[in-house]
Amino acid sequence: MRMFIAGFVTAVVLLILGVFLYVRLGFVDPRADTPVGSLESAVAMPALDASVDRHAPDLKNPVPADDADLTAGMKLYQEDCSSCHGDPVHPDAIFANALKPPAPQFVKDSPDMPENQNFYIIRHGVRFSGMPAWKPLLSDHQMWQLTTFLSHMDKLPPDVEAQWKTAAAAPPAQ
């Protein structure tokens, strides 16, 4: 029995070492213009969801879903997020498929994560995905406004919806 356990432990250690060396020695292809493999597809998103679920603090959104805060969140989204995540005029965002994994297209598929998790992702970003951490650039209040907008973007009040369509159709600011 002792030999079996020693052999099993040795096999596990060698497997871990082999995977580490495979990655560390550069055998993983880093190109973003190649198709995503089935293993990466099967592991990456569930791992991200589990990690965010585990690490995002259980915070309550302090920003009300009123027209003023939704409009402020929409302006932040249009300025900082729409080129990767889409808007009413460009539901297939310009940079979406250039990223690996591709950025979610929120106009086509509204975010359905709890607000505390959306806030966590906005604040801290997502490593190896192109999603930056906005903590150095936005205040907590602005990130909550953006979170509020994401949570309501599929059911915006008519005035905010009209402003969003106008902002999306406008040429980018220089």
Backbone as a chain_set.jsonl record, in Angstrom:
{"seq": "MRMFIAGFVTAVVLLILGVFLYVRLGFVDPRADTPVGSLESAVAMPALDASVDRHAPDLKNPVPADDADLTAGMKLYQEDCSSCHGDPVHPDAIFANALKPPAPQFVKDSPDMPENQNFYIIRHGVRFSGMPAWKPLLSDHQMWQLTTFLSHMDKLPPDVEAQWKTAAAAPPAQ", "coords": {"N": [[0.814, -1.189, 0.0], [1.966, 1.217, 0.749], [3.809, 1.641, -1.305], [2.073, 2.039, -3.438], [0.815, 4.485, -2.745], [3.076, 6.149, -2.68], [3.814, 5.989, -5.388], [1.526, 7.087, -6.574], [1.549, 9.742, -5.527], [3.996, 10.573, -6.6], [3.357, 10.469, -9.346], [1.357, 12.455, -9.498], [2.843, 14.725, -8.727], [4.716, 14.787, -10.824], [2.977, 15.213, -12.985], [1.928, 17.76, -12.384], [4.329, 19.232, -12.429], [5.004, 18.809, -15.111], [2.886, 20.167, -16.464], [3.342, 22.749, -15.477], [5.947, 23.241, -16.561], [5.345, 23.062, -19.302], [3.72, 25.312, -19.669], [5.383, 27.371, -18.617], [7.678, 27.246, -20.206], [6.844, 28.256, -22.568], [5.174, 26.897, -24.411], [2.478, 27.279, -24.679], [0.363, 28.866, -26.864], [0.289, 32.293, -27.297], [-1.12, 33.952, -28.997], [-3.706, 36.188, -29.963], [-5.207, 35.989, -32.191], [-5.966, 33.473, -32.937], [-8.128, 30.591, -32.96], [-10.098, 29.937, -30.017], [-9.34, 27.319, -27.864], [-10.987, 24.171, -27.052], [-10.579, 23.259, -24.438], [-9.798, 25.608, -23.105], [-12.16, 27.082, -23.471], [-13.94, 25.521, -22.009], [-12.948, 25.714, -19.448], [-12.138, 28.369, -18.754], [-14.253, 30.486, -18.542], [-16.128, 29.363, -16.621], [-14.299, 29.189, -14.49], [-13.64, 31.886, -14.089], [-16.181, 32.904, -13.371], [-16.599, 31.477, -10.968], [-14.449, 32.427, -9.447], [-14.97, 35.202, -9.256], [-17.397, 35.072, -7.936], [-16.522, 34.044, -5.509], [-14.692, 36.001, -4.583], [-15.829, 38.597, -4.749], [-16.961, 41.114, -2.662], [-19.876, 41.152, -0.555], [-21.609, 43.556, -1.298], [-23.966, 46.234, -1.193], [-25.614, 48.087, -3.674], [-25.27, 51.519, -3.576], [-26.335, 53.438, -5.216], [-29.162, 54.927, -6.588], [-31.569, 53.823, -9.042], [-32.303, 56.072, -10.656], [-33.199, 58.595, -13.119], [-31.073, 60.481, -13.327], [-28.737, 59.193, -12.273], [-28.697, 56.906, -13.879], [-28.317, 58.09, -16.373], [-25.812, 59.276, -15.974], [-24.293, 56.934, -15.587], [-24.712, 55.782, -18.101], [-23.35, 57.607, -19.742], [-20.715, 57.229, -18.869], [-20.434, 54.524, -19.595], [-20.788, 54.706, -22.396], [-18.589, 56.263, -23.099], [-16.339, 54.846, -22.056], [-16.717, 52.059, -22.253], [-18.222, 51.1, -24.43], [-16.845, 50.637, -26.842], [-15.781, 48.131, -26.621], [-17.877, 46.596, -25.57], [-20.229, 47.207, -26.918], [-23.049, 49.186, -28.186], [-26.276, 50.816, -28.735], [-26.19, 51.612, -31.454], [-23.992, 50.301, -32.429], [-24.109, 47.272, -31.98], [-22.437, 45.089, -32.218], [-19.524, 45.399, -31.028], [-16.606, 47.286, -31.892], [-14.051, 46.371, -30.961], [-14.59, 43.921, -29.846], [-14.268, 41.181, -30.818], [-11.573, 41.162, -31.189], [-10.415, 40.721, -28.84], [-9.36, 38.136, -26.618], [-10.563, 36.136, -24.224], [-13.452, 36.909, -26.312], [-15.011, 40.077, -25.78], [-17.945, 40.406, -23.779], [-21.066, 41.128, -25.33], [-23.073, 43.47, -24.412], [-25.386, 44.763, -25.302], [-26.683, 42.918, -26.824], [-26.822, 40.782, -25.051], [-27.677, 41.27, -22.037], [-25.933, 42.127, -19.002], [-26.048, 39.743, -16.424], [-25.099, 39.22, -13.958], [-24.919, 39.484, -10.359], [-25.11, 42.757, -8.853], [-23.001, 43.398, -7.077], [-20.968, 41.778, -8.039], [-20.608, 42.704, -10.672], [-19.697, 45.295, -10.054], [-17.321, 44.614, -8.751], [-15.835, 43.467, -10.867], [-15.668, 45.672, -12.615], [-14.203, 47.398, -10.994], [-11.783, 45.986, -10.403], [-10.987, 44.735, -12.772], [-10.236, 42.145, -15.263], [-7.887, 39.814, -15.398], [-5.724, 38.917, -18.124], [-7.596, 39.336, -20.167], [-8.194, 41.74, -21.376], [-9.931, 43.396, -20.091], [-9.788, 46.214, -18.259], [-8.766, 47.376, -14.969], [-10.734, 49.696, -13.384], [-10.465, 51.16, -11.115], [-8.246, 52.989, -10.632], [-9.045, 55.122, -12.206], [-11.746, 55.862, -12.024], [-14.145, 57.037, -9.642], [-15.534, 55.427, -6.695], [-18.259, 56.012, -6.611], [-18.806, 56.643, -9.31], [-18.242, 54.144, -10.458], [-20.287, 52.651, -9.298], [-22.477, 53.96, -10.453], [-22.099, 53.19, -13.101], [-22.39, 50.429, -12.759], [-25.085, 50.379, -11.982], [-26.265, 51.312, -14.337], [-25.551, 49.156, -16.067], [-27.067, 47.125, -14.902], [-29.608, 47.911, -15.553], [-29.735, 48.344, -18.254], [-31.213, 47.01, -20.187], [-33.755, 47.772, -19.723], [-34.27, 50.586, -19.711], [-35.433, 53.862, -18.713], [-37.51, 55.794, -20.946], [-36.444, 58.419, -21.582], [-33.703, 58.219, -20.891], [-32.95, 56.088, -22.519], [-33.321, 57.289, -25.053], [-31.379, 59.314, -24.918], [-29.113, 57.697, -24.807], [-29.131, 56.453, -27.331], [-28.728, 58.687, -28.926], [-26.207, 59.534, -27.991], [-24.683, 57.315, -28.736], [-24.808, 57.472, -31.499], [-23.414, 59.747, -32.058], [-20.365, 61.24, -33.265], [-17.131, 60.094, -32.102], [-15.605, 61.774, -29.317], [-12.872, 64.061, -29.556]], "CA": [[0.0, 0.0, 0.0], [2.87, 2.351, 0.84], [4.368, 1.832, -2.647], [1.009, 2.599, -4.267], [0.662, 5.893, -2.382], [4.282, 6.84, -3.149], [3.702, 6.069, -6.843], [0.453, 8.034, -6.885], [2.056, 11.073, -5.215], [5.021, 10.871, -7.605], [2.665, 10.734, -10.609], [0.704, 13.755, -9.388], [3.898, 15.739, -8.735], [5.246, 14.853, -12.192], [1.961, 15.827, -13.836], [1.927, 19.199, -12.082], [5.586, 19.755, -12.943], [4.903, 18.806, -16.572], [2.009, 21.266, -16.87], [4.059, 23.984, -15.173], [7.008, 23.426, -17.546], [4.7, 23.299, -20.593], [3.294, 26.712, -19.676], [6.52, 28.246, -18.329], [8.652, 27.224, -21.302], [6.292, 28.948, -23.726], [4.485, 26.057, -25.382], [1.111, 27.772, -24.843], [0.344, 29.896, -27.901], [-0.337, 33.486, -26.725], [-1.732, 34.803, -30.014], [-5.129, 36.474, -29.797], [-5.903, 35.833, -33.467], [-6.199, 32.054, -33.192], [-9.366, 30.151, -32.299], [-10.023, 29.522, -28.618], [-9.436, 25.866, -27.771], [-12.121, 23.648, -26.292], [-10.214, 23.205, -23.02], [-9.891, 26.978, -22.602], [-13.583, 27.432, -23.42], [-14.602, 24.762, -20.95], [-12.4, 26.017, -18.13], [-11.909, 29.787, -18.457], [-15.407, 31.245, -18.051], [-16.581, 28.859, -15.315], [-13.307, 29.547, -13.474], [-13.824, 33.311, -13.822], [-17.429, 33.059, -12.609], [-16.385, 30.959, -9.61], [-13.524, 33.318, -8.756], [-15.671, 36.45, -8.936], [-18.386, 34.723, -6.91], [-15.802, 33.841, -4.251], [-13.934, 37.171, -4.131], [-16.574, 39.857, -4.712], [-17.624, 41.326, -1.376], [-21.335, 41.252, -0.613], [-21.931, 44.97, -1.145], [-25.238, 46.703, -1.736], [-25.456, 49.247, -4.531], [-25.799, 52.716, -2.933], [-26.805, 54.382, -6.231], [-30.522, 54.612, -7.035], [-31.761, 53.702, -10.492], [-33.084, 57.212, -11.138], [-32.745, 59.077, -14.43], [-29.785, 61.18, -13.241], [-27.634, 58.238, -12.123], [-28.661, 56.061, -15.076], [-27.712, 58.894, -17.439], [-24.376, 59.38, -15.671], [-23.729, 55.615, -15.884], [-24.733, 55.609, -19.559], [-22.27, 58.412, -20.325], [-19.469, 56.505, -18.573], [-20.428, 53.324, -20.433], [-20.586, 55.079, -23.796], [-17.23, 56.779, -23.258], [-15.265, 53.942, -21.653], [-17.011, 50.626, -22.369], [-18.968, 50.7, -25.626], [-15.993, 50.172, -27.95], [-15.572, 46.688, -26.425], [-19.098, 45.897, -25.163], [-21.343, 47.549, -27.79], [-24.055, 50.186, -27.862], [-27.427, 50.604, -29.621], [-25.838, 51.817, -32.861], [-22.961, 49.311, -32.748], [-24.293, 46.15, -31.044], [-21.217, 44.29, -32.328], [-18.507, 46.409, -30.753], [-15.445, 47.282, -32.777], [-12.932, 45.613, -30.418], [-15.074, 42.721, -29.144], [-13.673, 39.926, -31.27], [-10.119, 41.269, -31.183], [-9.99, 40.275, -27.517], [-9.534, 36.717, -26.312], [-11.84, 35.796, -24.837], [-14.17, 38.074, -26.82], [-15.751, 40.842, -24.765], [-19.398, 40.204, -23.86], [-21.814, 42.172, -26.027], [-24.153, 43.708, -23.465], [-26.617, 45.173, -25.966], [-27.322, 41.668, -27.258], [-26.988, 39.896, -23.898], [-27.474, 42.142, -20.876], [-25.246, 41.501, -17.876], [-26.992, 39.15, -15.47], [-24.42, 38.964, -12.689], [-25.338, 40.394, -9.287], [-24.445, 44.057, -8.929], [-21.723, 43.403, -6.364], [-19.972, 41.14, -8.899], [-20.299, 43.652, -11.749], [-18.867, 46.337, -9.459], [-16.006, 44.012, -8.501], [-15.14, 43.331, -12.159], [-15.34, 47.024, -13.079], [-13.179, 47.958, -10.104], [-10.51, 45.261, -10.419], [-10.665, 44.211, -14.094], [-10.101, 40.696, -15.425], [-6.553, 39.503, -15.909], [-5.582, 38.184, -19.391], [-8.798, 39.419, -20.995], [-8.361, 43.058, -21.962], [-10.789, 44.199, -19.215], [-8.915, 46.908, -17.312], [-9.252, 47.775, -13.651], [-11.094, 51.109, -13.469], [-10.266, 51.78, -9.797], [-7.39, 54.187, -10.662], [-9.573, 56.18, -13.063], [-13.11, 56.238, -11.657], [-14.472, 56.994, -8.214], [-16.481, 54.357, -6.351], [-19.599, 56.444, -7.011], [-18.916, 56.473, -10.761], [-18.32, 52.705, -10.755], [-21.639, 52.219, -8.931], [-23.375, 54.468, -11.492], [-21.912, 52.301, -14.234], [-23.014, 49.166, -12.359], [-26.531, 50.597, -12.038], [-26.617, 51.335, -15.76], [-25.472, 47.789, -16.594], [-28.173, 46.341, -14.36], [-30.888, 48.38, -16.089], [-29.596, 48.761, -19.648], [-32.229, 46.391, -21.043], [-35.053, 48.331, -19.34], [-34.021, 51.989, -19.377], [-36.534, 54.802, -18.925], [-37.471, 56.312, -22.326], [-35.534, 59.564, -21.743], [-32.319, 57.735, -20.839], [-32.776, 55.296, -23.747], [-33.167, 58.232, -26.163], [-30.06, 59.943, -24.771], [-28.098, 56.705, -25.146], [-29.106, 56.299, -28.796], [-28.121, 59.915, -29.456], [-24.772, 59.501, -27.665], [-24.052, 56.252, -29.531], [-24.744, 57.887, -32.896], [-22.511, 60.895, -32.177], [-18.964, 60.884, -33.525], [-16.333, 60.083, -30.869], [-14.955, 63.031, -28.914], [-11.433, 64.055, -29.869]], "C": [[0.87, 1.271, 0.0], [3.47, 2.664, -0.543], [3.331, 2.456, -3.589], [0.86, 4.093, -3.998], [1.867, 6.703, -2.859], [4.247, 6.999, -4.666], [2.648, 7.075, -7.273], [0.918, 9.472, -6.658], [3.106, 11.486, -6.246], [4.373, 11.22, -8.941], [2.001, 12.112, -10.594], [1.737, 14.877, -9.448], [4.476, 15.891, -10.138], [4.255, 15.497, -13.155], [1.925, 17.342, -13.623], [3.188, 19.855, -12.619], [5.55, 19.834, -14.467], [4.033, 19.943, -17.084], [2.701, 22.605, -16.63], [5.129, 24.252, -16.237], [6.445, 23.714, -18.93], [4.304, 24.771, -20.723], [4.503, 27.634, -19.57], [7.532, 28.317, -19.461], [8.076, 27.741, -22.62], [5.613, 28.078, -24.761], [3.02, 26.449, -25.576], [1.166, 28.932, -25.825], [-0.389, 31.138, -27.383], [-1.113, 34.334, -27.725], [-3.235, 34.975, -29.776], [-5.899, 36.289, -31.095], [-6.063, 34.372, -33.875], [-7.478, 31.635, -32.473], [-9.099, 29.707, -30.856], [-10.227, 28.015, -28.573], [-10.59, 25.412, -26.893], [-11.813, 23.576, -24.8], [-10.322, 24.598, -22.4], [-11.352, 27.416, -22.485], [-14.291, 26.761, -22.26], [-14.156, 25.181, -19.557], [-12.438, 27.508, -17.796], [-13.123, 30.504, -17.867], [-15.967, 30.68, -16.744], [-15.6, 29.197, -14.186], [-13.432, 31.024, -13.105], [-15.076, 33.535, -12.979], [-17.248, 32.605, -11.16], [-15.481, 31.885, -8.806], [-14.204, 34.621, -8.345], [-16.702, 36.192, -7.842], [-17.714, 34.599, -5.54], [-15.207, 35.146, -3.704], [-14.724, 38.471, -4.023], [-17.249, 40.027, -3.355], [-19.129, 41.511, -1.559], [-21.743, 42.685, -0.299], [-23.305, 45.259, -1.741], [-24.979, 47.976, -2.524], [-26.072, 50.473, -3.857], [-26.429, 53.712, -3.908], [-28.213, 53.994, -6.677], [-30.605, 54.545, -8.555], [-32.657, 54.829, -10.99], [-32.473, 57.719, -12.45], [-31.36, 59.719, -14.38], [-28.623, 60.195, -13.152], [-27.553, 57.277, -13.307], [-28.015, 56.806, -16.243], [-26.205, 59.037, -17.22], [-23.678, 58.055, -15.972], [-23.665, 55.355, -17.376], [-23.599, 56.378, -20.207], [-20.912, 57.752, -20.069], [-19.343, 55.279, -19.473], [-20.102, 53.694, -21.881], [-19.153, 55.522, -24.045], [-16.164, 55.699, -23.071], [-15.479, 52.469, -22.005], [-17.548, 50.197, -23.732], [-18.087, 50.189, -26.763], [-15.668, 48.682, -27.826], [-16.891, 45.932, -26.209], [-20.338, 46.281, -25.964], [-22.246, 48.638, -27.263], [-25.207, 50.022, -28.853], [-27.118, 50.757, -31.109], [-24.837, 50.764, -33.334], [-23.093, 48.124, -31.793], [-23.142, 45.148, -31.093], [-20.055, 45.266, -32.22], [-17.263, 46.193, -31.604], [-14.3, 46.4, -32.27], [-13.324, 44.244, -29.852], [-14.342, 41.448, -29.542], [-12.157, 39.983, -31.386], [-9.558, 40.801, -29.851], [-10.216, 38.781, -27.372], [-9.499, 36.562, -24.809], [-12.54, 37.065, -25.336], [-14.939, 38.767, -25.693], [-17.24, 40.552, -24.901], [-20.064, 41.4, -24.53], [-23.093, 42.45, -25.254], [-25.444, 44.193, -24.105], [-27.397, 43.934, -26.41], [-27.652, 40.751, -26.087], [-26.652, 40.699, -22.639], [-26.767, 41.406, -19.747], [-26.266, 40.962, -16.869], [-26.322, 38.758, -14.155], [-25.01, 39.877, -11.62], [-24.513, 41.681, -9.332], [-23.11, 44.077, -8.206], [-20.62, 42.773, -7.217], [-19.616, 42.028, -10.09], [-19.393, 44.772, -11.24], [-17.44, 45.831, -9.249], [-15.201, 43.915, -9.796], [-14.756, 44.706, -12.698], [-14.168, 47.573, -12.276], [-11.807, 47.314, -10.308], [-10.1, 44.73, -11.789], [-10.599, 42.697, -14.102], [-8.767, 40.433, -16.12], [-6.628, 38.666, -17.193], [-6.805, 38.281, -20.298], [-8.925, 40.738, -21.751], [-9.257, 43.955, -21.122], [-9.919, 44.869, -18.164], [-9.581, 47.099, -15.949], [-9.516, 49.28, -13.713], [-10.881, 51.853, -12.157], [-9.351, 53.017, -9.855], [-8.004, 55.376, -11.405], [-10.953, 56.693, -12.67], [-13.283, 56.182, -10.147], [-15.409, 55.808, -7.954], [-17.889, 54.737, -6.792], [-19.8, 56.274, -8.518], [-19.025, 54.992, -11.128], [-19.687, 52.148, -10.373], [-22.668, 52.738, -9.936], [-23.3, 53.577, -12.734], [-22.557, 50.941, -13.964], [-24.529, 49.271, -12.454], [-26.999, 50.616, -13.484], [-26.595, 49.93, -16.347], [-26.654, 46.944, -16.142], [-29.521, 46.713, -14.97], [-30.839, 48.665, -17.589], [-30.61, 48.122, -20.585], [-33.633, 46.891, -20.714], [-34.895, 49.781, -18.88], [-35.291, 52.813, -19.531], [-36.402, 55.422, -20.321], [-36.504, 57.478, -22.53], [-34.067, 59.128, -21.775], [-32.01, 56.915, -22.094], [-32.538, 56.215, -24.947], [-31.801, 58.922, -26.102], [-28.947, 58.983, -25.167], [-27.996, 56.54, -26.66], [-28.464, 57.513, -29.455], [-26.615, 59.908, -29.222], [-24.046, 58.458, -28.508], [-23.898, 56.656, -30.995], [-23.78, 59.047, -33.127], [-21.104, 60.435, -32.494], [-18.167, 60.926, -32.218], [-15.688, 61.433, -30.596], [-13.463, 62.948, -29.187], [-10.646, 64.738, -28.811]], "O": [[0.549, 2.259, -0.66], [3.619, 3.832, -0.901], [3.666, 3.293, -4.428], [0.787, 4.883, -4.939], [1.711, 7.807, -3.381], [4.621, 8.055, -5.176], [2.853, 7.829, -8.224], [0.701, 10.33, -7.513], [3.103, 12.625, -6.712], [4.796, 12.169, -9.601], [2.079, 12.849, -11.577], [1.531, 15.872, -10.143], [4.702, 17.013, -10.593], [4.654, 16.247, -14.046], [1.893, 18.107, -14.587], [3.117, 20.933, -13.208], [6.014, 20.815, -15.049], [4.406, 20.617, -18.044], [2.652, 23.492, -17.481], [5.213, 25.363, -16.759], [7.006, 24.527, -19.664], [4.527, 25.395, -21.761], [4.633, 28.577, -20.351], [8.177, 29.348, -19.65], [8.732, 27.676, -23.66], [5.489, 28.5, -25.911], [2.385, 26.004, -26.531], [1.933, 29.875, -25.633], [-1.574, 31.052, -27.058], [-1.707, 35.341, -27.34], [-3.936, 34.023, -29.433], [-7.123, 36.419, -31.106], [-6.275, 34.079, -35.051], [-7.866, 32.258, -31.485], [-8.035, 29.181, -30.528], [-11.169, 27.491, -29.168], [-11.106, 26.183, -26.085], [-12.7, 23.808, -23.979], [-10.868, 24.757, -21.308], [-11.732, 28.052, -21.502], [-15.141, 27.365, -21.606], [-14.902, 25.021, -18.591], [-12.743, 27.872, -16.66], [-13.021, 31.078, -16.783], [-16.257, 31.454, -15.832], [-16.017, 29.46, -13.059], [-13.34, 31.375, -11.928], [-15.04, 34.268, -11.991], [-17.699, 33.28, -10.234], [-15.716, 32.104, -7.618], [-14.034, 35.088, -7.219], [-16.86, 37.002, -6.928], [-18.284, 35.009, -4.528], [-15.218, 35.369, -2.494], [-14.328, 39.364, -3.274], [-18.029, 39.168, -2.943], [-19.585, 41.974, -2.605], [-22.166, 42.993, 0.816], [-23.738, 44.595, -2.683], [-24.216, 48.84, -2.092], [-27.273, 50.479, -3.588], [-26.994, 54.719, -3.482], [-28.436, 52.859, -7.099], [-29.794, 55.148, -9.258], [-33.655, 54.579, -11.666], [-31.373, 57.32, -12.832], [-30.557, 59.525, -15.292], [-27.634, 60.338, -13.87], [-26.458, 56.874, -13.7], [-27.253, 56.219, -17.012], [-25.42, 58.932, -18.162], [-22.59, 58.048, -16.549], [-22.695, 54.782, -17.872], [-22.949, 55.87, -21.121], [-20.058, 57.721, -20.956], [-18.283, 55.024, -20.043], [-19.247, 53.072, -22.511], [-18.567, 55.196, -25.078], [-15.199, 55.638, -23.833], [-14.515, 51.705, -22.049], [-17.349, 49.054, -24.144], [-18.544, 49.382, -27.572], [-15.318, 48.041, -28.817], [-17.019, 44.775, -26.61], [-21.41, 45.73, -25.715], [-22.229, 48.977, -26.079], [-25.128, 49.167, -29.735], [-27.736, 50.086, -31.936], [-24.837, 50.383, -34.504], [-22.276, 47.979, -30.884], [-22.897, 44.436, -30.119], [-19.656, 45.883, -33.208], [-16.925, 45.07, -31.978], [-13.639, 45.742, -33.073], [-12.453, 43.488, -29.422], [-13.851, 40.719, -28.681], [-11.519, 38.965, -31.652], [-8.366, 40.517, -29.741], [-11.158, 38.229, -27.941], [-8.474, 36.841, -24.187], [-12.264, 38.162, -24.85], [-15.448, 38.119, -24.779], [-17.75, 40.461, -26.018], [-19.665, 42.545, -24.316], [-24.088, 41.745, -25.421], [-26.509, 44.048, -23.505], [-28.628, 43.917, -26.371], [-28.646, 40.025, -26.123], [-25.493, 40.791, -22.235], [-26.973, 40.208, -19.554], [-27.224, 41.648, -16.513], [-26.909, 38.048, -13.338], [-25.545, 40.937, -11.943], [-23.37, 41.688, -9.789], [-22.169, 44.717, -8.678], [-19.463, 43.186, -7.132], [-18.45, 42.1, -10.479], [-18.436, 45.154, -11.912], [-16.473, 46.537, -9.535], [-14.015, 44.245, -9.816], [-13.641, 44.89, -13.185], [-13.242, 48.153, -12.843], [-10.793, 48.008, -10.379], [-8.955, 44.307, -11.952], [-10.866, 42.042, -13.094], [-8.567, 40.791, -17.28], [-7.499, 37.806, -17.325], [-7.028, 37.392, -21.119], [-9.712, 40.823, -22.693], [-9.349, 45.152, -21.393], [-9.373, 44.203, -17.285], [-10.8, 46.994, -15.812], [-8.622, 50.053, -14.056], [-11.097, 53.064, -12.097], [-9.646, 54.011, -9.19], [-7.541, 56.507, -11.255], [-11.29, 57.842, -12.957], [-12.645, 55.38, -9.464], [-16.001, 55.26, -8.883], [-18.634, 53.893, -7.289], [-20.854, 55.809, -8.952], [-19.807, 54.625, -12.005], [-20.199, 51.26, -11.055], [-23.631, 52.037, -10.245], [-24.323, 53.254, -13.338], [-23.198, 50.37, -14.847], [-25.186, 48.356, -12.95], [-28.015, 50.007, -13.819], [-27.527, 49.546, -17.054], [-27.181, 46.14, -16.911], [-30.468, 45.928, -14.913], [-31.811, 49.178, -18.143], [-30.847, 48.642, -21.675], [-34.6, 46.481, -21.356], [-35.335, 50.148, -17.79], [-36.133, 52.509, -20.376], [-35.288, 55.559, -20.826], [-35.811, 57.527, -23.546], [-33.287, 59.614, -22.594], [-30.926, 57.038, -22.665], [-31.658, 55.951, -25.766], [-31.145, 59.091, -27.13], [-27.96, 59.386, -25.783], [-26.895, 56.492, -27.207], [-27.735, 57.375, -30.437], [-25.836, 60.23, -30.12], [-22.92, 58.689, -28.948], [-22.957, 56.224, -31.66], [-23.373, 59.301, -34.26], [-20.684, 59.366, -32.05], [-18.491, 61.707, -31.323], [-15.279, 62.141, -31.515], [-12.863, 61.881, -29.061], [-9.422, 64.825, -28.911]]}, "num_chains": 1, "name": "protein.A"}
